Structures are given as C-alpha cells and as structure tokens.
Amino acid sequence: VQLQASGGGLVQAGGSLRLSCAASRSIFSINVMGWYRQAPGKQRELVAAITSSGSTNYADSVKGRFTISRDNAKSTVYLQMNSLKPEDTAVYYCSGRQVAISATNDYWGPGTQVTVSS
C-alpha cells in the first residue's frame, strides 16, 4: 500500500488544518491507520490512531483539538487539527499497520510539513 499525505501548510496559532492520507488501494484490511509527527531534533511520535472498527487514540498533547477519521470507501484517513499551537509544528506522517496470521506489515507515506506561527 502506498500512502500519500497532503494538506499541510503554514497557519497562525489558533487556526485549523485538515490533513488527508490517500491510500493506493483499499484500507479496509488495514487494522490501524495513524498519524505521526516529527519536529526538528525530536523523535517521531504518535499523534492519533484509528482502528478498522473506528476506535481512536490520541496523544495527550492533542486531545480535544485533533480528530482522526477514516473513510474506507475513499481509502482515505483524515486528521482535523483545530486550535493549532506553535508546538504542533512538525512533519506529519501517515502510517498503516496490517496484522495477518503470518506477518505484520507497516506502511508509511512521505510527510507533509505543518508550520504554526505564533
């Protein structure tokens, strides 16, 4: 599966952005889709994840501000980011994990830059 993230950009603090992650094929069988981010000089961290059944998980730093969703029919995952803060500035990556009996496959797409100005 190839993943392509889009929707990043420059926004002022307090603003909103919506990231999209389009997959090259159906994500119906992808157990978990997630968004990670990596700021300069920091490790990549999980921002939000959503399972195939719709269960979600968020980093404490984004709870109440970010919302992850998936549209299996469009093979797309979204990250709605509201009330953005300068500390949200990072490269955001889309990922997918498919768990099978014999193997686990992880998929990553190229990142999209999000810059929040103060």
C-alpha angles and dihedrals in degrees: 000000000000118000125202121190123201141163101073123134147121119309136164121249110278092030131115139238133179119213121202129200115197119195125211091230140011116313092198091108095042103106098202131019119190149172122227130181137202124198122197111284093007136100122257110267136193113254102176140341136193129195127218088259092054101256112147138204129190138191110251090242093063103034111128092016105060129052126193121201138167133212107199092186090059094035088232136129123200136202114199109199119194133174090023119201131202088249089064088070108120145106107281121213131195118218141179133198123200117191118201132169093258103031149006118229124200121197128195133185130204113275131254121219120239116189122183116193123206 
